[in-house]
């Protein structure tokens, strides 16, 4: 009985860019390899990156007068405009599927320094009882479209 031939699997040694390079003319292949060599990130390069210092973040203002909160709460158009600014500010992450307070808390946990005035406005009894204030503009758009 003849012995069965053993087949060794081929090892894939080509990277995606190398496969791409094999289909390019030689002068473009050389240029692609030069670009690949520049794009390689080593652990040494990562360790040389400067650390982000928390002192560079804007200072938190904890002592916002209650007059500012009550002024916003008295004027619905100013309150709506103020909260929409927070909704549209992409620095604090996505907003869909969460309340404004949940978004504020997540931004705070991530060290993104959300405005304390937003938290104080959302902590009022009126904000906790009214869905239009509690939930962001994106949630109202989604609920309104159903």
N, CA, C and O atoms as a GROMACS GRO file, in nm:
protein
  584
    1UNK      N    1   0.083  -0.117   0.000
    1UNK     CA    2   0.000   0.000   0.000
    1UNK      C    3   0.088   0.124   0.000
    1UNK      O    4   0.178   0.135   0.083
    2UNK      N    5   0.065   0.219  -0.092
    2UNK     CA    6   0.152   0.337  -0.100
    2UNK      C    7   0.128   0.429   0.021
    2UNK      O    8   0.017   0.441   0.072
    3UNK      N    9   0.237   0.492   0.063
    3UNK     CA   10   0.225   0.585   0.174
    3UNK      C   11   0.157   0.713   0.127
    3UNK      O   12   0.179   0.760   0.016
    4UNK      N   13   0.074   0.768   0.218
    4UNK     CA   14   0.006   0.894   0.185
    4UNK      C   15   0.107   1.007   0.199
    4UNK      O   16   0.184   1.012   0.295
    5UNK      N   17   0.104   1.095   0.105
    5UNK     CA   18   0.196   1.209   0.110
    5UNK      C   19   0.145   1.310   0.212
    5UNK      O   20   0.025   1.340   0.216
    6UNK      N   21   0.234   1.359   0.291
    6UNK     CA   22   0.194   1.461   0.388
    6UNK      C   23   0.214   1.598   0.324
    6UNK      O   24   0.318   1.627   0.264
    7UNK      N   25   0.114   1.678   0.339
    7UNK     CA   26   0.119   1.812   0.280
    7UNK      C   27   0.134   1.912   0.393
    7UNK      O   28   0.052   1.916   0.485
    8UNK      N   29   0.237   1.991   0.386
    8UNK     CA   30   0.258   2.094   0.486
    8UNK      C   31   0.182   2.220   0.441
    8UNK      O   32   0.189   2.260   0.325
    9UNK      N   33   0.110   2.280   0.536
    9UNK     CA   34   0.040   2.403   0.498
    9UNK      C   35   0.141   2.515   0.472
    9UNK      O   36   0.245   2.524   0.537
   10UNK      N   37   0.108   2.598   0.376
   10UNK     CA   38   0.195   2.710   0.344
   10UNK      C   39   0.180   2.818   0.450
   10UNK      O   40   0.069   2.844   0.497
   11UNK      N   41   0.287   2.878   0.484
   11UNK     CA   42   0.281   2.985   0.581
   11UNK      C   43   0.259   3.116   0.507
   11UNK      O   44   0.326   3.147   0.409
   12UNK      N   45   0.165   3.191   0.556
   12UNK     CA   46   0.138   3.321   0.497
   12UNK      C   47   0.238   3.421   0.552
   12UNK      O   48   0.235   3.455   0.671
   13UNK      N   49   0.325   3.467   0.468
   13UNK     CA   50   0.427   3.562   0.513
   13UNK      C   51   0.406   3.700   0.454
   13UNK      O   52   0.474   3.795   0.492
   14UNK      N   53   0.315   3.711   0.362
   14UNK     CA   54   0.292   3.840   0.298
   14UNK      C   55   0.192   3.921   0.379
   14UNK      O   56   0.089   3.870   0.421
   15UNK      N   57   0.223   4.046   0.399
   15UNK     CA   58   0.127   4.134   0.465
   15UNK      C   59   0.030   4.185   0.359
   15UNK      O   60   0.049   4.160   0.240
   16UNK      N   61  -0.073   4.254   0.404
   16UNK     CA   62  -0.172   4.307   0.310
   16UNK      C   63  -0.105   4.400   0.210
   16UNK      O   64  -0.131   4.393   0.090
   17UNK      N   65  -0.020   4.487   0.261
   17UNK     CA   66   0.047   4.582   0.173
   17UNK      C   67   0.143   4.511   0.078
   17UNK      O   68   0.159   4.552  -0.037
   18UNK      N   69   0.207   4.403   0.126
   18UNK     CA   70   0.299   4.329   0.041
   18UNK      C   71   0.224   4.260  -0.072
   18UNK      O   72   0.273   4.256  -0.185
   19UNK      N   73   0.106   4.208  -0.043
   19UNK     CA   74   0.025   4.147  -0.148
   19UNK      C   75  -0.013   4.252  -0.250
   19UNK      O   76  -0.014   4.228  -0.371
   20UNK      N   77  -0.046   4.370  -0.198
   20UNK     CA   78  -0.083   4.480  -0.287
   20UNK      C   79   0.038   4.519  -0.372
   20UNK      O   80   0.025   4.548  -0.491
   21UNK      N   81   0.155   4.519  -0.308
   21UNK     CA   82   0.276   4.559  -0.378
   21UNK      C   83   0.311   4.462  -0.489
   21UNK      O   84   0.368   4.503  -0.590
   22UNK      N   85   0.277   4.335  -0.474
   22UNK     CA   86   0.312   4.237  -0.577
   22UNK      C   87   0.236   4.262  -0.707
   22UNK      O   88   0.275   4.211  -0.812
   23UNK      N   89   0.129   4.339  -0.701
   23UNK     CA   90   0.053   4.368  -0.822
   23UNK      C   91   0.091   4.503  -0.883
   23UNK      O   92   0.038   4.541  -0.987
   24UNK      N   93   0.181   4.574  -0.818
   24UNK     CA   94   0.221   4.707  -0.866
   24UNK      C   95   0.347   4.698  -0.950
   24UNK      O   96   0.424   4.604  -0.938
   25UNK      N   97   0.367   4.797  -1.036
   25UNK     CA   98   0.494   4.804  -1.109
   25UNK      C   99   0.609   4.824  -1.009
   25UNK      O  100   0.586   4.871  -0.898
   26UNK      N  101   0.730   4.789  -1.048
   26UNK     CA  102   0.844   4.787  -0.957
   26UNK      C  103   0.873   4.924  -0.896
   26UNK      O  104   0.911   4.932  -0.779
   27UNK      N  105   0.857   5.034  -0.971
   27UNK     CA  106   0.888   5.165  -0.915
   27UNK      C  107   0.786   5.205  -0.807
   27UNK      O  108   0.820   5.278  -0.713
   28UNK      N  109   0.663   5.158  -0.820
   28UNK     CA  110   0.563   5.187  -0.718
   28UNK      C  111   0.579   5.095  -0.596
   28UNK      O  112   0.550   5.135  -0.484
   29UNK      N  113   0.626   4.974  -0.619
   29UNK     CA  114   0.650   4.879  -0.511
   29UNK      C  115   0.756   4.934  -0.416
   29UNK      O  116   0.742   4.926  -0.294
   30UNK      N  117   0.863   4.990  -0.472
   30UNK     CA  118   0.970   5.046  -0.391
   30UNK      C  119   0.916   5.160  -0.306
   30UNK      O  120   0.948   5.171  -0.188
   31UNK      N  121   0.835   5.245  -0.365
   31UNK     CA  122   0.778   5.359  -0.293
   31UNK      C  123   0.686   5.311  -0.181
   31UNK      O  124   0.688   5.367  -0.072
   32UNK      N  125   0.605   5.206  -0.207
   32UNK     CA  126   0.515   5.152  -0.106
   32UNK      C  127   0.593   5.095   0.011
   32UNK      O  128   0.554   5.113   0.126
   33UNK      N  129   0.703   5.025  -0.017
   33UNK     CA  130   0.785   4.969   0.091
   33UNK      C  131   0.847   5.079   0.176
   33UNK      O  132   0.861   5.064   0.297
   34UNK      N  133   0.885   5.191   0.113
   34UNK     CA  134   0.940   5.304   0.189
   34UNK      C  135   0.832   5.362   0.282
   34UNK      O  136   0.861   5.394   0.398
   35UNK      N  137   0.710   5.374   0.232
   35UNK     CA  138   0.601   5.427   0.314
   35UNK      C  139   0.570   5.332   0.428
   35UNK      O  140   0.548   5.377   0.540
   36UNK      N  141   0.568   5.200   0.402
   36UNK     CA  142   0.544   5.101   0.507
   36UNK      C  143   0.650   5.111   0.616
   36UNK      O  144   0.618   5.102   0.735
   37UNK      N  145   0.775   5.128   0.576
   37UNK     CA  146   0.883   5.136   0.674
   37UNK      C  147   0.865   5.258   0.764
   37UNK      O  148   0.897   5.251   0.883
   38UNK      N  149   0.816   5.368   0.711
   38UNK     CA  150   0.794   5.488   0.791
   38UNK      C  151   0.675   5.472   0.884
   38UNK      O  152   0.673   5.533   0.991
   39UNK      N  153   0.576   5.392   0.846
   39UNK     CA  154   0.454   5.377   0.924
   39UNK      C  155   0.465   5.276   1.038
   39UNK      O  156   0.373   5.266   1.119
   40UNK      N  157   0.574   5.203   1.047
   40UNK     CA  158   0.589   5.103   1.152
   40UNK      C  159   0.606   5.173   1.285
   40UNK      O  160   0.693   5.259   1.300
   41UNK      N  161   0.524   5.137   1.382
   41UNK     CA  162   0.530   5.196   1.516
   41UNK      C  163   0.597   5.095   1.608
   41UNK      O  164   0.552   4.981   1.620
   42UNK      N  165   0.703   5.136   1.670
   42UNK     CA  166   0.773   5.048   1.763
   42UNK      C  167   0.735   5.083   1.906
   42UNK      O  168   0.681   5.191   1.932
   43UNK      N  169   0.762   4.992   1.996
   43UNK     CA  170   0.733   5.019   2.138
   43UNK      C  171   0.820   5.133   2.189
   43UNK      O  172   0.779   5.206   2.278
   44UNK      N  173   0.939   5.148   2.133
   44UNK     CA  174   1.025   5.260   2.172
   44UNK      C  175   0.961   5.392   2.135
   44UNK      O  176   0.964   5.488   2.213
   45UNK      N  177   0.902   5.398   2.016
   45UNK     CA  178   0.838   5.522   1.972
   45UNK      C  179   0.718   5.555   2.060
   45UNK      O  180   0.694   5.672   2.090
   46UNK      N  181   0.644   5.454   2.100
   46UNK     CA  182   0.528   5.477   2.185
   46UNK      C  183   0.571   5.524   2.322
   46UNK      O  184   0.510   5.614   2.379
   47UNK      N  185   0.678   5.465   2.376
   47UNK     CA  186   0.723   5.504   2.510
   47UNK      C  187   0.783   5.644   2.510
   47UNK      O  188   0.789   5.708   2.615
   48UNK      N  189   0.828   5.692   2.395
   48UNK     CA  190   0.884   5.827   2.387
   48UNK      C  191   0.776   5.935   2.377
   48UNK      O  192   0.807   6.054   2.390
   49UNK      N  193   0.651   5.896   2.353
   49UNK     CA  194   0.543   5.994   2.341
   49UNK      C  195   0.524   6.065   2.474
   49UNK      O  196   0.529   6.002   2.579
   50UNK      N  197   0.502   6.196   2.470
   50UNK     CA  198   0.480   6.268   2.596
   50UNK      C  199   0.346   6.230   2.657
   50UNK      O  200   0.248   6.207   2.587
   51UNK      N  201   0.344   6.224   2.790
   51UNK     CA  202   0.220   6.192   2.859
   51UNK      C  203   0.132   6.316   2.862
   51UNK      O  204   0.181   6.428   2.870
   52UNK      N  205   0.002   6.294   2.856
   52UNK     CA  206  -0.093   6.405   2.864
   52UNK      C  207  -0.105   6.444   3.010
   52UNK      O  208  -0.138   6.361   3.096
   53UNK      N  209  -0.079   6.568   3.038
   53UNK     CA  210  -0.086   6.615   3.176
   53UNK      C  211  -0.224   6.672   3.202
   53UNK      O  212  -0.279   6.745   3.120
   54UNK      N  213  -0.279   6.639   3.316
   54UNK     CA  214  -0.412   6.687   3.349
   54UNK      C  215  -0.414   6.836   3.373
   54UNK      O  216  -0.521   6.898   3.369
   55UNK      N  217  -0.298   6.897   3.398
   55UNK     CA  218  -0.294   7.042   3.416
   55UNK      C  219  -0.330   7.114   3.288
   55UNK      O  220  -0.372   7.230   3.292
   56UNK      N  221  -0.316   7.048   3.172
   56UNK     CA  222  -0.346   7.113   3.045
   56UNK      C  223  -0.497   7.121   3.019
   56UNK      O  224  -0.540   7.194   2.930
   57UNK      N  225  -0.576   7.046   3.097
   57UNK     CA  226  -0.721   7.053   3.082
   57UNK      C  227  -0.773   7.182   3.141
   57UNK      O  228  -0.713   7.236   3.234
   58UNK      N  229  -0.886   7.234   3.089
   58UNK     CA  230  -0.939   7.359   3.143
   58UNK      C  231  -0.980   7.341   3.290
   58UNK      O  232  -1.028   7.235   3.328
   59UNK      N  233  -0.960   7.444   3.370
   59UNK     CA  234  -0.996   7.432   3.512
   59UNK      C  235  -1.148   7.419   3.530
   59UNK      O  236  -1.225   7.479   3.455
   60UNK      N  237  -1.188   7.341   3.628
   60UNK     CA  238  -1.329   7.321   3.658
   60UNK      C  239  -1.378   7.437   3.744
   60UNK      O  240  -1.310   7.477   3.838
   61UNK      N  241  -1.493   7.489   3.712
   61UNK     CA  242  -1.552   7.594   3.792
   61UNK      C  243  -1.663   7.531   3.874
   61UNK      O  244  -1.770   7.499   3.822
   62UNK      N  245  -1.636   7.512   4.002
   62UNK     CA  246  -1.733   7.446   4.090
   62UNK      C  247  -1.829   7.544   4.154
   62UNK      O  248  -1.936   7.503   4.199
   63UNK      N  249  -1.793   7.671   4.160
   63UNK     CA  250  -1.876   7.767   4.233
   63UNK      C  251  -1.961   7.853   4.139
   63UNK      O  252  -1.950   7.975   4.140
   64UNK      N  253  -2.045   7.789   4.060
   64UNK     CA  254  -2.136   7.863   3.974
   64UNK      C  255  -2.255   7.905   4.060
   64UNK      O  256  -2.316   7.822   4.126
   65UNK      N  257  -2.286   8.034   4.059
   65UNK     CA  258  -2.394   8.081   4.147
   65UNK      C  259  -2.528   8.018   4.111
   65UNK      O  260  -2.558   7.992   3.994
   66UNK      N  261  -2.609   7.995   4.214
   66UNK     CA  262  -2.743   7.939   4.193
   66UNK      C  263  -2.828   8.031   4.107
   66UNK      O  264  -2.924   7.985   4.045
   67UNK      N  265  -2.796   8.160   4.104
   67UNK     CA  266  -2.871   8.256   4.023
   67UNK      C  267  -2.865   8.217   3.875
   67UNK      O  268  -2.962   8.234   3.802
   68UNK      N  269  -2.751   8.164   3.831
   68UNK     CA  270  -2.735   8.122   3.690
   68UNK      C  271  -2.829   8.006   3.657
   68UNK      O  272  -2.891   8.003   3.551
   69UNK      N  273  -2.838   7.909   3.749
   69UNK     CA  274  -2.927   7.795   3.729
   69UNK      C  275  -3.072   7.842   3.727
   69UNK      O  276  -3.148   7.802   3.639
   70UNK      N  277  -3.110   7.925   3.823
   70UNK     CA  278  -3.250   7.970   3.828
   70UNK      C  279  -3.284   8.058   3.709
   70UNK      O  280  -3.398   8.054   3.661
   71UNK      N  281  -3.187   8.137   3.658
   71UNK     CA  282  -3.213   8.220   3.540
   71UNK      C  283  -3.242   8.131   3.419
   71UNK      O  284  -3.333   8.160   3.340
   72UNK      N  285  -3.166   8.025   3.404
   72UNK     CA  286  -3.191   7.933   3.292
   72UNK      C  287  -3.324   7.860   3.308
   72UNK      O  288  -3.397   7.843   3.210
   73UNK      N  289  -3.356   7.819   3.429
   73UNK     CA  290  -3.479   7.743   3.452
   73UNK      C  291  -3.604   7.828   3.430
   73UNK      O  292  -3.710   7.775   3.396
   74UNK      N  293  -3.593   7.960   3.447
   74UNK     CA  294  -3.709   8.049   3.430
   74UNK      C  295  -3.740   8.076   3.284
   74UNK      O  296  -3.855   8.102   3.249
   75UNK      N  297  -3.640   8.070   3.198
   75UNK     CA  298  -3.659   8.102   3.056
   75UNK      C  299  -3.645   7.975   2.973
   75UNK      O  300  -3.533   7.930   2.947
   76UNK      N  301  -3.758   7.915   2.930
   76UNK     CA  302  -3.751   7.788   2.855
   76UNK      C  303  -3.668   7.795   2.727
   76UNK      O  304  -3.600   7.698   2.693
   77UNK      N  305  -3.671   7.907   2.656
   77UNK     CA  306  -3.595   7.915   2.532
   77UNK      C  307  -3.444   7.918   2.559
   77UNK      O  308  -3.367   7.855   2.486
   78UNK      N  309  -3.402   7.990   2.664
   78UNK     CA  310  -3.259   7.991   2.699
   78UNK      C  311  -3.214   7.854   2.750
   78UNK      O  312  -3.104   7.808   2.718
   79UNK      N  313  -3.300   7.789   2.828
   79UNK     CA  314  -3.269   7.656   2.880
   79UNK      C  315  -3.253   7.557   2.765
   79UNK      O  316  -3.157   7.479   2.762
   80UNK      N  317  -3.346   7.561   2.670
   80UNK     CA  318  -3.341   7.471   2.556
   80UNK      C  319  -3.215   7.497   2.474
   80UNK      O  320  -3.147   7.403   2.432
   81UNK      N  321  -3.184   7.623   2.450
   81UNK     CA  322  -3.065   7.658   2.373
   81UNK      C  323  -2.938   7.612   2.445
   81UNK      O  324  -2.847   7.558   2.382
   82UNK      N  325  -2.932   7.632   2.575
   82UNK     CA  326  -2.816   7.592   2.654
   82UNK      C  327  -2.795   7.441   2.650
   82UNK      O  328  -2.683   7.394   2.631
   83UNK      N  329  -2.904   7.364   2.668
   83UNK     CA  330  -2.891   7.218   2.669
   83UNK      C  331  -2.863   7.163   2.530
   83UNK      O  332  -2.795   7.062   2.516
   84UNK      N  333  -2.914   7.229   2.426
   84UNK     CA  334  -2.884   7.186   2.289
   84UNK      C  335  -2.735   7.203   2.257
   84UNK      O  336  -2.676   7.123   2.184
   85UNK      N  337  -2.675   7.309   2.312
   85UNK     CA  338  -2.531   7.328   2.292
   85UNK      C  339  -2.455   7.208   2.349
   85UNK      O  340  -2.360   7.159   2.288
   86UNK      N  341  -2.498   7.162   2.466
   86UNK     CA  342  -2.435   7.044   2.526
   86UNK      C  343  -2.460   6.921   2.439
   86UNK      O  344  -2.369   6.841   2.418
   87UNK      N  345  -2.582   6.906   2.388
   87UNK     CA  346  -2.615   6.792   2.302
   87UNK      C  347  -2.528   6.789   2.176
   87UNK      O  348  -2.485   6.682   2.132
   88UNK      N  349  -2.503   6.905   2.119
   88UNK     CA  350  -2.431   6.913   1.992
   88UNK      C  351  -2.279   6.914   2.007
   88UNK      O  352  -2.207   6.906   1.908
   89UNK      N  353  -2.231   6.923   2.129
   89UNK     CA  354  -2.086   6.926   2.151
   89UNK      C  355  -2.030   6.784   2.149
   89UNK      O  356  -2.053   6.706   2.241
   90UNK      N  357  -1.958   6.752   2.044
   90UNK     CA  358  -1.907   6.616   2.025
   90UNK      C  359  -1.794   6.580   2.120
   90UNK      O  360  -1.756   6.464   2.129
   91UNK      N  361  -1.739   6.679   2.192
   91UNK     CA  362  -1.629   6.649   2.286
   91UNK      C  363  -1.673   6.555   2.397
   91UNK      O  364  -1.589   6.490   2.459
   92UNK      N  365  -1.804   6.546   2.424
   92UNK     CA  366  -1.852   6.466   2.536
   92UNK      C  367  -1.907   6.332   2.492
   92UNK      O  368  -1.974   6.264   2.571
   93UNK      N  369  -1.881   6.292   2.370
   93UNK     CA  370  -1.918   6.159   2.323
   93UNK      C  371  -2.058   6.150   2.266
   93UNK      O  372  -2.132   6.248   2.268
   94UNK      N  373  -2.095   6.032   2.215
   94UNK     CA  374  -2.227   6.013   2.154
   94UNK      C  375  -2.338   6.031   2.256
   94UNK      O  376  -2.317   6.018   2.377
   95UNK      N  377  -2.456   6.060   2.206
   95UNK     CA  378  -2.567   6.097   2.294
   95UNK      C  379  -2.687   6.004   2.280
   95UNK      O  380  -2.767   5.993   2.374
   96UNK      N  381  -2.701   5.940   2.169
   96UNK     CA  382  -2.821   5.860   2.141
   96UNK      C  383  -2.833   5.744   2.240
   96UNK      O  384  -2.736   5.672   2.265
   97UNK      N  385  -2.952   5.726   2.294
   97UNK     CA  386  -2.980   5.614   2.382
   97UNK      C  387  -2.950   5.639   2.529
   97UNK      O  388  -2.954   5.545   2.609
   98UNK      N  389  -2.921   5.762   2.566
   98UNK     CA  390  -2.895   5.793   2.706
   98UNK      C  391  -2.948   5.932   2.739
   98UNK      O  392  -2.964   6.017   2.652
   99UNK      N  393  -2.974   5.952   2.866
   99UNK     CA  394  -3.021   6.084   2.910
   99UNK      C  395  -2.902   6.180   2.912
   99UNK      O  396  -2.786   6.139   2.905
  100UNK      N  397  -2.935   6.307   2.921
  100UNK     CA  398  -2.828   6.407   2.929
  100UNK      C  399  -2.741   6.386   3.052
  100UNK      O  400  -2.619   6.401   3.046
  101UNK      N  401  -2.803   6.351   3.164
  101UNK     CA  402  -2.726   6.330   3.286
  101UNK      C  403  -2.633   6.209   3.273
  101UNK      O  404  -2.519   6.213   3.320
  102UNK      N  405  -2.681   6.102   3.209
  102UNK     CA  406  -2.596   5.985   3.187
  102UNK      C  407  -2.477   6.022   3.100
  102UNK      O  408  -2.365   5.975   3.124
  103UNK      N  409  -2.500   6.105   2.998
  103UNK     CA  410  -2.392   6.149   2.911
  103UNK      C  411  -2.293   6.237   2.988
  103UNK      O  412  -2.172   6.224   2.973
  104UNK      N  413  -2.348   6.326   3.071
  104UNK     CA  414  -2.261   6.413   3.151
  104UNK      C  415  -2.174   6.329   3.244
  104UNK      O  416  -2.053   6.352   3.254
  105UNK      N  417  -2.235   6.231   3.312
  105UNK     CA  418  -2.160   6.146   3.406
  105UNK      C  419  -2.053   6.065   3.334
  105UNK      O  420  -1.942   6.049   3.386
  106UNK      N  421  -2.084   6.013   3.216
  106UNK     CA  422  -1.985   5.937   3.141
  106UNK      C  423  -1.868   6.026   3.101
  106UNK      O  424  -1.752   5.986   3.111
  107UNK      N  425  -1.899   6.148   3.055
  107UNK     CA  426  -1.794   6.242   3.018
  107UNK      C  427  -1.707   6.277   3.139
  107UNK      O  428  -1.585   6.289   3.126
  108UNK      N  429  -1.768   6.292   3.255
  108UNK     CA  430  -1.695   6.321   3.378
  108UNK      C  431  -1.602   6.204   3.413
  108UNK      O  432  -1.486   6.225   3.449
  109UNK      N  433  -1.652   6.081   3.404
  109UNK     CA  434  -1.572   5.963   3.434
  109UNK      C  435  -1.452   5.950   3.341
  109UNK      O  436  -1.346   5.903   3.381
  110UNK      N  437  -1.470   5.992   3.216
  110UNK     CA  438  -1.363   5.984   3.117
  110UNK      C  439  -1.268   6.103   3.124
  110UNK      O  440  -1.172   6.111   3.047
  111UNK      N  441  -1.294   6.195   3.216
  111UNK     CA  442  -1.206   6.311   3.233
  111UNK      C  443  -1.220   6.415   3.124
  111UNK      O  444  -1.124   6.486   3.095
  112UNK      N  445  -1.338   6.426   3.064
  112UNK     CA  446  -1.360   6.519   2.953
  112UNK      C  447  -1.405   6.658   2.998
  112UNK      O  448  -1.430   6.745   2.914
  113UNK      N  449  -1.418   6.679   3.128
  113UNK     CA  450  -1.453   6.808   3.188
  113UNK      C  451  -1.580   6.869   3.130
  113UNK      O  452  -1.576   6.978   3.074
  114UNK      N  453  -1.695   6.799   3.143
  114UNK     CA  454  -1.821   6.859   3.096
  114UNK      C  455  -1.858   6.977   3.184
  114UNK      O  456  -1.817   6.982   3.300
  115UNK      N  457  -1.935   7.072   3.133
  115UNK     CA  458  -1.970   7.191   3.211
  115UNK      C  459  -2.050   7.155   3.336
  115UNK      O  460  -2.149   7.082   3.329
  116UNK      N  461  -2.007   7.206   3.449
  116UNK     CA  462  -2.075   7.178   3.576
  116UNK      C  463  -2.215   7.239   3.577
  116UNK      O  464  -2.304   7.187   3.644
  117UNK      N  465  -2.234   7.347   3.504
  117UNK     CA  466  -2.366   7.410   3.500
  117UNK      C  467  -2.470   7.313   3.440
  117UNK      O  468  -2.586   7.315   3.482
  118UNK      N  469  -2.430   7.231   3.345
  118UNK     CA  470  -2.522   7.132   3.287
  118UNK      C  471  -2.566   7.034   3.396
  118UNK      O  472  -2.685   7.004   3.407
  119UNK      N  473  -2.472   6.985   3.475
  119UNK     CA  474  -2.506   6.891   3.584
  119UNK      C  475  -2.600   6.956   3.683
  119UNK      O  476  -2.698   6.895   3.727
  120UNK      N  477  -2.571   7.080   3.718
  120UNK     CA  478  -2.654   7.148   3.818
  120UNK      C  479  -2.795   7.174   3.765
  120UNK      O  480  -2.892   7.163   3.840
  121UNK      N  481  -2.806   7.207   3.637
  121UNK     CA  482  -2.940   7.227   3.577
  121UNK      C  483  -3.014   7.094   3.573
  121UNK      O  484  -3.133   7.089   3.606
  122UNK      N  485  -2.946   6.987   3.534
  122UNK     CA  486  -3.011   6.857   3.522
  122UNK      C  487  -3.044   6.795   3.658
  122UNK      O  488  -3.123   6.701   3.666
  123UNK      N  489  -2.983   6.846   3.763
  123UNK     CA  490  -3.010   6.795   3.898
  123UNK      C  491  -3.132   6.860   3.963
  123UNK      O  492  -3.176   6.816   4.070
  124UNK      N  493  -3.188   6.961   3.900
  124UNK     CA  494  -3.304   7.027   3.958
  124UNK      C  495  -3.426   6.937   3.946
  124UNK      O  496  -3.432   6.849   3.860
  125UNK      N  497  -3.524   6.959   4.033
  125UNK     CA  498  -3.647   6.880   4.031
  125UNK      C  499  -3.721   6.893   3.900
  125UNK      O  500  -3.776   6.795   3.849
  126UNK      N  501  -3.724   7.014   3.844
  126UNK     CA  502  -3.794   7.037   3.717
  126UNK      C  503  -3.731   6.953   3.605
  126UNK      O  504  -3.802   6.894   3.525
  127UNK      N  505  -3.599   6.950   3.601
  127UNK     CA  506  -3.530   6.874   3.496
  127UNK      C  507  -3.555   6.725   3.511
  127UNK      O  508  -3.569   6.654   3.411
  128UNK      N  509  -3.561   6.675   3.633
  128UNK     CA  510  -3.582   6.532   3.655
  128UNK      C  511  -3.726   6.490   3.625
  128UNK      O  512  -3.751   6.373   3.596
  129UNK      N  513  -3.820   6.585   3.631
  129UNK     CA  514  -3.960   6.553   3.607
  129UNK      C  515  -4.004   6.574   3.462
  129UNK      O  516  -4.104   6.515   3.420
  130UNK      N  517  -3.933   6.655   3.386
  130UNK     CA  518  -3.973   6.684   3.248
  130UNK      C  519  -3.883   6.611   3.150
  130UNK      O  520  -3.762   6.630   3.150
  131UNK      N  521  -3.945   6.528   3.068
  131UNK     CA  522  -3.870   6.446   2.973
  131UNK      C  523  -3.793   6.530   2.871
  131UNK      O  524  -3.683   6.493   2.831
  132UNK      N  525  -3.850   6.644   2.829
  132UNK     CA  526  -3.784   6.729   2.729
  132UNK      C  527  -3.651   6.784   2.781
  132UNK      O  528  -3.559   6.808   2.703
  133UNK      N  529  -3.642   6.804   2.912
  133UNK     CA  530  -3.517   6.853   2.970
  133UNK      C  531  -3.424   6.736   3.002
  133UNK      O  532  -3.304   6.743   2.975
  134UNK      N  533  -3.478   6.631   3.057
  134UNK     CA  534  -3.399   6.516   3.102
  134UNK      C  535  -3.332   6.445   2.984
  134UNK      O  536  -3.215   6.408   2.992
  135UNK      N  537  -3.406   6.426   2.878
  135UNK     CA  538  -3.353   6.354   2.761
  135UNK      C  539  -3.302   6.453   2.659
  135UNK      O  540  -3.352   6.565   2.650
  136UNK      N  541  -3.205   6.413   2.582
  136UNK     CA  542  -3.144   6.501   2.484
  136UNK      C  543  -3.230   6.521   2.360
  136UNK      O  544  -3.332   6.455   2.341
  137UNK      N  545  -3.185   6.613   2.278
  137UNK     CA  546  -3.260   6.644   2.156
  137UNK      C  547  -3.266   6.525   2.061
  137UNK      O  548  -3.363   6.510   1.987
  138UNK      N  549  -3.162   6.440   2.062
  138UNK     CA  550  -3.161   6.325   1.971
  138UNK      C  551  -3.267   6.223   2.013
  138UNK      O  552  -3.331   6.163   1.926
  139UNK      N  553  -3.287   6.204   2.143
  139UNK     CA  554  -3.390   6.111   2.188
  139UNK      C  555  -3.528   6.160   2.152
  139UNK      O  556  -3.613   6.081   2.112
  140UNK      N  557  -3.552   6.292   2.164
  140UNK     CA  558  -3.682   6.345   2.129
  140UNK      C  559  -3.708   6.334   1.980
  140UNK      O  560  -3.822   6.315   1.937
  141UNK      N  561  -3.603   6.348   1.899
  141UNK     CA  562  -3.619   6.332   1.754
  141UNK      C  563  -3.653   6.188   1.720
  141UNK      O  564  -3.737   6.162   1.634
  142UNK      N  565  -3.588   6.093   1.788
  142UNK     CA  566  -3.614   5.952   1.762
  142UNK      C  567  -3.754   5.912   1.809
  142UNK      O  568  -3.825   5.840   1.738
  143UNK      N  569  -3.794   5.957   1.927
  143UNK     CA  570  -3.924   5.924   1.981
  143UNK      C  571  -4.034   5.989   1.897
  143UNK      O  572  -4.138   5.929   1.872
  144UNK      N  573  -4.009   6.112   1.852
  144UNK     CA  574  -4.107   6.184   1.772
  144UNK      C  575  -4.128   6.122   1.635
  144UNK      O  576  -4.235   6.138   1.577
  145UNK      N  577  -4.028   6.051   1.582
  145UNK     CA  578  -4.040   5.993   1.449
  145UNK      C  579  -4.110   5.858   1.448
  145UNK      O  580  -4.145   5.807   1.342
  146UNK      N  581  -4.131   5.798   1.565
  146UNK     CA  582  -4.193   5.665   1.572
  146UNK      C  583  -4.342   5.676   1.562
  146UNK      O  584  -4.411   5.574   1.565
   0.00000   0.00000   0.00000
